Amino acid sequence: MDMKYKALELDLQDDGAELQEALLKLSGQKTVPNVYIKGTHIGGCDDTFAAKSNGKINHLLNIKSYDYDLIVIGGGSGGLAASKEAAVLGKKVAVCDYVKPTPKGTTWGLGGTCVNVGCIPKKLMHQAAILGESLQDSRHYGWETPESVQHSWSQLRDAVQAHVGSLNWGYKVALREKDVTYINGYTAFVDAHTIKTVNKKGKEQIYTAERFLIATGMRPRYPDIPGSIEYTITSDDLFSLPYNPGKTVCVGASYVSLECAGFLAGMGNDVTVMVRSILLRGFDQDMAEKIGSYMEKHHVNFIRKAVPTKIEMVKDGQPPTLRIHYKKTESGDESSIECNTILMAIGRDACTTDIGLDKAGVITNSKNGKIPTINEQTNVPHIYAVGDILQDGHELTPVAIEAGKLLARRLYNNSNRQCDYVNVPTTVFTPLEYGSCGLPEEDAVAKYGQENLEVYHTYFQPLEYTVSHREANACYAKIICDKSNNEKVVGFHVLGPNAGEITQGFAVAMKAGATKEHFDSTIGIHPTCGELFTTMKVTKSSGEDITPSGC
């Protein structure tokens, strides 16, 4: 129980025999151990364990008895990882998870954003678009593929949802196997050690815990304009949409917007992206603009420097006909577009505003609702947070999983290992995938100074693109090196097929402190896209041509 105590070893005491006689008169017990708490006699070993079980010790020490050692609020990747790890380490754990329906009524099962309405269905639909492009390429490789091929939205949607459903079931089974209690109810703090849950039937339950982990994630934001909530969808709705989205306007230039626009266009839909300012804020802007340029050449329309002002229904149906009004931010000119689906992807808000954090004393950022932490610990020592809701954290599933596991081990297994938030790799699954690790070029310049950086870069053409006559200069790669530190690689960026697979391996090298010399001295695998990072010689500062030329 981690309580300080004093022990008298009677066989080591000169007056041990006399003490035993005194104890016999005092408590009727001569044998040891003979336990007292605040003057109250507890008894021997079995008596002490019984007193712990029945709450007598907690009462004497004024320690509250809790229902659980750990309650996790949120059944996404980070929360599930932490809960299972804590249970394996012998703790009594509960996971509270409840998905509020979207304005369109969409809901889903256990597993959080990634499994249900994020990474998993997104990657599967991205793959559907890639296969469509591959069908077109196949004719150049001798396959007698029909000139016109049709895509079935309903067949893809059903296959994706079936896979997601299997994952939901798997998570429930995993919790049950590890004796983690699953509570399907909306959860809010009553006080710092107490929560209230409300299930879909309105039944309330009160639970207490010694510690809490907040892992509630984020949900899409809607703009404050007429018709926004009534007539638009978000990525929370798209992957289970009962009809083909048809002509679609994606509002926003986030990775969610560009990824969805990319795979919808790849399936043959008419797609427009409305951009308020820049593409992929927070990512390397050199890479972001190249992504936009590629998408424009591959059937995605862009309206730049514009914001929506009003959305209205023209004709109801599946899909409906909608009209989105917008205004140019620089000229003030107004216009409108008719379409079938409007996808809002302008950002996400932390799910922290309605869970009683004020009653628990947890501080949040007043601007975005995120939670400031130190090593995942909030300002309330027994309350922790992981995942997308962390202030200055990474909104990435693998980061949440790693942080959740390591936190459980620190709390319950005497570990001291912290989650490393430096050089975290990620990939944006646009039609040409964008993989990155380390700093965007803009951030590297701000941190190290332009004079201390060397940027090596090149266009490249995958061998697979040659026979099908794809663009020679669509794919691009660069590494950013710190000249003041032996040209240590501080930024890695690649735009091309399978960028995620390429980036994952090089991320390991960056974790190990790789320099440009390490890259140069590594023999490449030929012919692959990844090998170009072992032969990259041209620097941006030189201004030399980086157009690919042969093997």
Residue, then its C-alpha position, 0 to 999 in steps of 0.5 A: m500500500d506504499m504506507k510508511y510503517k515501523a517494525l519491531e523485530l522481537d528476536l532482535q530486541d533485548d527486551g523482546a520476551e517482555l514485549q511479547e508478554a505485554l502484547l499478550k496482555l494488551s491484545g491477547q496475541k503473543t505471536v508475530p506479526n502483531v499489527y497495530i494501526k493508530g493504536t488499534h489492534i489488527g492481528g496477524c498476517d491473515d487478519t491484516f489481509a482480511a482488514k485490507s479486503n473489508g476496508k478496515i485498514n483504509h478506514l483507519l488510515n482515512i484512505k478511500s476505497y475505490d471501485y477501480d485502480l484505473i478508469v480510462i475515459g475513451g475507447g480509442s487506440g491510446g485508451l485501449a492500449a493503456s487499459k490492457e497493459a494496466a490489466v496485464l500488470g494486475k490492476k482492476v481497470a475499466v474503459c468507458d466509451y460512448v460515441k455521440p452520434t453525428p448530426k447525420g446520426t452516424t455512430w460506431g463501435l469500440g476502437g476510436t477514430c482510427v479504426n472506425v472513421g479514420c486510418i483504417p477505412k481511409k486507407l482501404m478507400h485509398q487502396a480502391a482508388i489506387l486499384g482504379e488507377s492501376l487498371q488504367d495502367s494495366r493496358h500498357y502492361g499487356w492486360e486487355t482491360p476494358e476502356s470503361v470500368q465502373h466502381s461500386w460505392s456500395q460494395l466497397r462501403d459494405a466491405v470496409q464496414a465489415h472489416v471495421g465491425s470485425l475490429n470492433w468485436g476484436y477489441k471487445v474480446a481483447l478487453r474481456e480476455k484481460d478482465v477489463t470492464y467495458i462500460n458503454g456510457y457517456t462519462a463525466f467527472v463528478d469530482a476528482h475521484t468519481i465519474k458518472t456514466v449515462n448509457k443510451k437508455g439514460k441509466e446513470q451509474i457512479y464509479t470511483a477510481e484511484r487514477f484516471l486516464i483521459a483519452t477522449g480524442m477529437r471530433p470534426r469541427y463545423p463552420d458557423i454558417p447557415g446550413s452547415i450542420e443540417y446539410t453537410i457531412t464530415s469524415d465521421d459520416l463518409f465511410s458509411l454513407p448509404y449512397n455514392p457521394g457524387k459531385t463533392v466539395c471538400v471544404g478545408a485543406s487538411y490532410v483529411s480533406l485532401e485524402c478524401a478528395g483524392f480517393l473520391a476523385g480516384m473512384g470517378n467522382d467530380v471533386t472540388v477542394m475549397v482552400r481558405s489559406i494554405l494546404l496541409r498546415g503544419f506540414d512542409q509547404d514545399m511538399a504540400e504544394k507539390i501534392g496540390s499540383y499533382m491532384e490538380k492534374h489528376h481530376v481534383n479542382f481547387i478553389r483557392k483563398a475562399v471560405p463558405t458563407k452559406i449552404e442550402m438544399v436545392k433538392d432532397g434525395q440520396p444523394p441530394t442536390l446542394r448549393i454552397h455559397y462562398k466568398k474569396t478572402e482577398s477580393g471579396d467576390e462571391s459565387s456558388i457551386e451546386c453539388n451532391t455532397i459537402l464534406m467539412a474537413i476544416g479541423r477537429d475539436a478536442c472532446t474535453t468540454d462536456i466531461g466535467l474536467d472543471k469538477a476534477g480540477v483539470i486545466t485545459n487550453s481555453k482556445n482549443g480544449k486540449i490538455p497541457t501535460i508533463n509526461e502525460q500527467t495533468n495538473v491533477p497528479h492522479i489524472y493523466a491524458v494521452g492521444d489527440i487531446l494532448q497540448d502540443g502532442h501528435e495526433l497520430t494513432p501509433v503515438a497514442i498507443e505507445a504513450g498509453k502502454l508506457l504510461a501504464r508501465r510507469l504507473y504499475n511496473n516501476s518503469n521510467r521510460q517516457c514516450d519519445y515525441v521527437n522524429v515521429p514519422t507519418t504519412v498523408f495518403t493523398p493520391l501520391e502519398y507523402g511520407s515525412c519524419g522530423l522537421p518541415e523545411e520551414d521549421a528547420v530554418a527557424k530552429y537551425g538557421q538557413e546558413n546551418l542547413e543543407v537540403y538535398h533533393t531530387y525528382f524521381q520516376p518510379l520504374e513502374y511509371t515508365v511503361s505506363h507513361r506517367e509523369a517523370n517529375a511528379c515524385y519528389a524527395k528531400i532530406i534536410c541536414d544540419k551542417s553544424n552537426n556532421e550533417k545529421v538528418v533532421g528532416f525526411h520527406v518523400l512524395g511518391p507511391n508507398a511513401g509510408e513504407i519507405t518512411q518507416g525504415f528511414a525513421v528508424a535511422m533518424k531515431a539512431g541519429a543518422t547523418k548524410e554520410h550514413f545515407d550515402s554509405t548505405i547500398g540501395i536496393h535496385p530498382t526501388c524508390g527508396e534507393l534514391f536516398t542513398t544516392m542523393k547529391v544535388t543540393k537546393s542551394s546549388g540550383e542544379d537540375i534535379t530532373p531524373s535521367g535513367c537508372 
